Amino acid sequence: MTRLLTAILSVSLLAFPAAAQKFEPQVGQAGKDVIWVPTPDDVVERMLTMAQVTSKDLVMDLGAGDGKIAIAAAKKHGARAIGIEYNPDMVKHANANAQAAGVAGDGTGKVIIRHGDIFATDFSKADVITMYLLPALNMKLRPQILSMKPGTRVASHSFTMEDWEADEISSMDGRRAYFWIVPANVMGAWSLEAGGRQSELQLEQTFQKIKGTVAFGTTHGGLREPRLRGAQISFSYVDPSALRRDFTGRVNGTRMEGTFLDEKGQEGRWTATKK
């Protein structure tokens, strides 16, 4: 009789296997490159606010975890959002969170968390990058981020990009968020035409910080208040007639163009071509 009951029980267990346990992420659980620690809500909101996320943006969250940053970008700011997460269980969990928040989708106007390796992911089409990674990982990603289109916005929880200084640092209850705007590449010599005058513009660049000179024949004058913010550039100089000219414009690859205003109130157009 005992053997019969045992046999029946064994068959029952095979026929009705135990239900799989629901995955619940644990703070500190190991991942591919980092352990999982969720970003606090106030830091998430500040990161998205620093980046000025709007409904026109595609936000890509590198190391998406439970999906909270991507979900907030869509739910509070109307953005399209894609999260990249290496742990397949976390991917399912994050997409379930997006579903519960009413923003699940295919990345078009909504949220999708994709299974993938951030170092093997093409995120070049993103308008905004968010991340909560370790400093070494930020630095490993930095060359790819710097190659993105000028004006791309980047927000990081807690960790910097070393000598690429942040454009803004915010603090929330002892936690920090860092923000950068990817700068255009303007390093080098440019042929400048402004108001019928030809000159040579020489620019030096360290990330978003620039300095330079403008040459009039054998005379080289220094630039005043040079500034680069994404693809937007501005600078001033004093020409040989002692007239100060203030330039604003936009960088588009090997060409720059915009308007200038002199001290007499005369406005004109300027262009510059990289040599």
N, C-alpha and C positions, 0 to 999 in steps of 0.2 A: 504493500500500500504506500509506504514511504517513497519507494522508487517511482511509483506511478505519479504521485504528487509532484515529485521533483522534476519528472519529465514534462508534466503539464506546465509547470511554472517556467521551465526553460523554453518551451515552445512559445508560451505567452510573451516572454521577454523579447524573443526574436521577432514575434509578430507585431508587438507594440513597443518599439524602442523608446527610451526616455527622450523627452523633448529636449532639443538643444537649448543650452542656457543662453539667455539674451546677453549680448556683449555690452559691458559697461566699462568705459575707459577709467583707468586709475591714474591719478596724478603721480608722476614719477615713473610711469611705465616706459620701458625701453623702446626706442624707435631705431631707425637706420643710423641716423647721425646724432640725434638728441633724445633726451627723455621728454615726455609730454607734460607740459605745464600750461594750463589755459591762461590766456591773457585776460586780465580783469576787464569788466564791461566799460569802466570809465576810460581805461587806456585804449580800448578798441574804438570808442567814440572819438577820442582825441586824435588818434591816428587817422581816422577817416576825415575828421574835420580839418586837420593840418593839410591833408591832401586835397581838400575842397572837392570831394567826390560828388558827382552829379549823375543824373539819369543818362547822360551822354557817354559815361565812362565805362570801360571794361576794367574791372579790378581783378588782379590775380594774386591770390594768397599762397605764398610758398611755404609748405608745411602746414596744411590747413587744419590738422587735428580734428576737433569736433565741428568745424565749419562755422564757428561763431562770427569770425571777421567777415567772411563772404556773405553770411546771412544778414549781418547788420548792414553791409554795403548795399544789399538789395532792398531790404525791408525799410531802412531808415533814409536811404539816399537815392533809391530807385535805380541803382547801377546794375549792369550785368556783372556777374561775379563767377569766377572759376577758382576753385581751390585745388591744389596739388598735394596729395597725401600718399605716403609710401605704404602705410599699414592698411591692408584691404579691409580689416574689421572696422577700422576707424572711418574708412571711406563709406561703408554701408551705414555706419552710425551717423556720420555727418549728413549724408543725403536724407536719412530719416528725419534728422533735426530740421533740415531745410523743408521737407515735406510738411512737418508739423507746424512750421512757421508760415506756411503758405507761399513759399518762394521757390519751391523746387522746380527745375526746368532743365533745358538743354543748353544753358548759357546765353540764350537770347532773351534779355530782359529779366532773367531770373538767375538761379544759382545751380551749379552742378559741381560736385566734388569728384575729381578724377584720381584714379590710382596711377601713381607715377613717381619717378625720381626727379626732384627739382633740378638736379644737375644734368639731366637728359631731357629737359623740357624746353620747348621753344615758347618763351613768353614775350617775344618781341612786339606783339600786337597790343600788349596791355597799355592802358593809359596810366594806371596806378599799380604799383607793386607793394604788397604788405608782407611782413615777415617777423617772426620771433625765433631767431636762430642764434647760434653761438658766433662769437667774433670771427673765428677761423672760417666758418661757413659763409658769413657775410663777405669776407675777403675773397673767398673762392668764387663767389657769385659776382663780385664787383666788376671784373672786366666785361662780363656779359651785360650787366646793367648799364655800364658806361657806353656801351655800343648801341644802346636803344635810342629811339628817336629823341632829339632834344625836346625838353619840356615834360618828359615822363616823370611822374611823381613817385617817390619812394618813401615809405614809412616803416620804421623798425622799432619794435619794442625792446628796450633795455640795452641793445648793443649797437656799436658804432661801425664806421667803415675806416677806422684808423685815421690816416692823414687826409682823407677826403672829408673835410669838415662839414658838419650838418648846416643846412640853411636855417633850420629852426630846431630848438630843443625845448620840449615841454615836460613839465613835472606834475604828476598826479599822486598825491599821498606817498611820496618817496620813490615812486617808479618813474622812469623816464621814457619818452618816445622821441625818436630822432627822425628828421625829415630832410630829404634832398630833392633837388630838381636836376635831372640829367642835363648837363650843359652841352651846347654845340661845340664842335671842334673849330677853334679860330686861330690856333697857333700857326705862326708863319708870316710871310710877306704878302701884302695885298696891294693891288693897284687901285687907288682911290680917285674918283672923279666927283667933285662937288662944286657946283656953281661955276662950271667951266674951267676949273683949275684941276690939274693933274698932280698927284703926289703919291708917295709910297707910305703905306701904313704897315708898321711892323708890330706884331702882337706876340707876347709871351703869355703862356697859360699854365696854371696849376689848378686843374678841375674847374670850378666856377670863378676862380680869381684870375683876373687878367691885368696886364700892364703893357705899355708900349710907347712907341714914338711915331711921329709923322715927319717925313722928310720933304723939304722944299729945296731942291738943288743939293747943296752941300750942308744945309742947315737941318738939324734934327731936333725937333721940339718934343717935349714929353706930353703924353696924354693926361688930361685931368679927369678925375672921377670915372675912370673906365669901369664898366659894370656889365656882367653877363648873367642872365637869368634864363635858363633854358635856351631858346633860340632868339631871345630878345637881347640886343646889345645897345649900349649907350656909352658915349665918351665926349670929351670936349678938347679943343686945342686952341691956341692963339696963333693966327696966321702971320705972315711977314708984315702985314699992314697993321699989326697990333689989334686985330679984331678977333674977339673970341667967338667961336662957333660951337654950338651944342648939337650933337648928333644923336638920333635915336633910329633904330632900325631892326631888321630881322635877318638872321643868318639862314641861308638855304643851301647847304652843302658848300660849294666853292664860290658862292656868290652872296653878297650882302647888299641890302638896299634899304632906304628909308628917307627921312627928312632931316634937315638941319635948320637951325635958327641962329642968326647972329645978333650981336648986341644992338644993332640998329633996327631990329624987328623984321629983317628980311628973311623970308623962308625960301628954302630950295630943296631939290631932290639930290640925293647922293647914291652912288653905287660903288661897290668894290668887288674886284675879282681876285681870287687867290692865284698867286704865281706858281 
